[in-house]
Amino acid sequence: MTNQQPARPLVGDGTPPVITLVRSAACHLCDEAHETLSRRALDREFTYEVHPATSSVGQELLARHCPAMFPMVLVDGAYFSAGRLPVRKLDRLLAERGAA
């Protein structure tokens, strides 16, 4: 049983979203997600944070959301994805949040 819920855009609240990446060492999908999010953070307004899966914060987030694989991405603390980052879905969510 998991507590995974899709991130809900808070349209019009005016605050930039916070995107959290929980990554594992030697994970090519984690590397891809980190690169993609780093590039998008240059062009869009959002806060981006990275936590290794072995860190205390990473362990807490993994226990709370129970992802099936790495990387795990959260938007404003809500589960967004695990595994390959769904870039189009992320772009839609950011656009809805006004982070373009």
Contacts in CASP RR format, 6 or more apart in sequence:
PFRMAT RR
TARGET T0000
AUTHOR 0000-0000-0000
METHOD contacts of the structure
MODEL  1
MTNQQPARPLVGDGTPPVITLVRSAACHLCDEAHETLSRRALDREFTYEV
HPATSSVGQELLARHCPAMFPMVLVDGAYFSAGRLPVRKLDRLLAERGAA
2 65 0 8 1.000
2 66 0 8 1.000
3 64 0 8 1.000
3 65 0 8 1.000
3 66 0 8 1.000
3 79 0 8 1.000
4 65 0 8 1.000
4 66 0 8 1.000
4 67 0 8 1.000
4 79 0 8 1.000
5 78 0 8 1.000
5 79 0 8 1.000
6 78 0 8 1.000
6 79 0 8 1.000
6 80 0 8 1.000
7 74 0 8 1.000
7 75 0 8 1.000
7 76 0 8 1.000
7 77 0 8 1.000
7 78 0 8 1.000
7 79 0 8 1.000
7 80 0 8 1.000
7 93 0 8 1.000
8 78 0 8 1.000
9 93 0 8 1.000
9 96 0 8 1.000
9 97 0 8 1.000
10 76 0 8 1.000
10 97 0 8 1.000
11 96 0 8 1.000
11 97 0 8 1.000
11 98 0 8 1.000
12 97 0 8 1.000
12 98 0 8 1.000
14 98 0 8 1.000
16 45 0 8 1.000
16 46 0 8 1.000
16 47 0 8 1.000
16 97 0 8 1.000
16 99 0 8 1.000
17 46 0 8 1.000
17 47 0 8 1.000
17 75 0 8 1.000
17 76 0 8 1.000
17 93 0 8 1.000
17 94 0 8 1.000
17 97 0 8 1.000
17 99 0 8 1.000
18 46 0 8 1.000
18 47 0 8 1.000
18 48 0 8 1.000
18 49 0 8 1.000
18 75 0 8 1.000
18 76 0 8 1.000
18 77 0 8 1.000
19 37 0 8 1.000
19 41 0 8 1.000
19 46 0 8 1.000
19 47 0 8 1.000
19 48 0 8 1.000
19 49 0 8 1.000
19 73 0 8 1.000
19 74 0 8 1.000
19 75 0 8 1.000
19 80 0 8 1.000
20 49 0 8 1.000
20 50 0 8 1.000
20 51 0 8 1.000
20 61 0 8 1.000
20 73 0 8 1.000
20 74 0 8 1.000
20 75 0 8 1.000
20 77 0 8 1.000
21 30 0 8 1.000
21 33 0 8 1.000
21 34 0 8 1.000
21 37 0 8 1.000
21 48 0 8 1.000
21 49 0 8 1.000
21 50 0 8 1.000
21 51 0 8 1.000
21 71 0 8 1.000
21 72 0 8 1.000
21 73 0 8 1.000
22 51 0 8 1.000
22 52 0 8 1.000
22 53 0 8 1.000
22 58 0 8 1.000
22 61 0 8 1.000
22 62 0 8 1.000
22 67 0 8 1.000
22 70 0 8 1.000
22 71 0 8 1.000
22 72 0 8 1.000
22 73 0 8 1.000
22 74 0 8 1.000
23 30 0 8 1.000
23 33 0 8 1.000
23 34 0 8 1.000
23 50 0 8 1.000
23 51 0 8 1.000
23 52 0 8 1.000
23 53 0 8 1.000
23 70 0 8 1.000
23 71 0 8 1.000
24 30 0 8 1.000
24 52 0 8 1.000
24 53 0 8 1.000
24 70 0 8 1.000
24 71 0 8 1.000
25 52 0 8 1.000
25 53 0 8 1.000
25 54 0 8 1.000
27 70 0 8 1.000
27 71 0 8 1.000
29 69 0 8 1.000
29 70 0 8 1.000
29 71 0 8 1.000
29 83 0 8 1.000
29 84 0 8 1.000
29 85 0 8 1.000
30 70 0 8 1.000
30 71 0 8 1.000
32 84 0 8 1.000
32 85 0 8 1.000
33 71 0 8 1.000
33 73 0 8 1.000
33 83 0 8 1.000
33 84 0 8 1.000
33 85 0 8 1.000
34 50 0 8 1.000
34 71 0 8 1.000
36 85 0 8 1.000
36 87 0 8 1.000
37 48 0 8 1.000
37 73 0 8 1.000
37 85 0 8 1.000
38 48 0 8 1.000
40 46 0 8 1.000
40 90 0 8 1.000
40 91 0 8 1.000
40 94 0 8 1.000
41 48 0 8 1.000
44 94 0 8 1.000
44 99 0 8 1.000
44 100 0 8 1.000
45 98 0 8 1.000
45 99 0 8 1.000
45 100 0 8 1.000
46 94 0 8 1.000
46 97 0 8 1.000
46 99 0 8 1.000
51 57 0 8 1.000
51 58 0 8 1.000
51 61 0 8 1.000
52 58 0 8 1.000
53 59 0 8 1.000
53 62 0 8 1.000
53 70 0 8 1.000
61 72 0 8 1.000
61 74 0 8 1.000
62 72 0 8 1.000
65 72 0 8 1.000
65 74 0 8 1.000
65 79 0 8 1.000
67 79 0 8 1.000
67 82 0 8 1.000
67 83 0 8 1.000
68 82 0 8 1.000
68 83 0 8 1.000
69 82 0 8 1.000
69 83 0 8 1.000
70 82 0 8 1.000
70 83 0 8 1.000
71 82 0 8 1.000
71 83 0 8 1.000
71 85 0 8 1.000
72 79 0 8 1.000
72 81 0 8 1.000
72 82 0 8 1.000
72 83 0 8 1.000
73 80 0 8 1.000
73 81 0 8 1.000
73 82 0 8 1.000
73 85 0 8 1.000
73 90 0 8 1.000
74 80 0 8 1.000
75 93 0 8 1.000
80 89 0 8 1.000
80 90 0 8 1.000
80 93 0 8 1.000
81 89 0 8 1.000
81 90 0 8 1.000
94 100 0 8 1.000
END
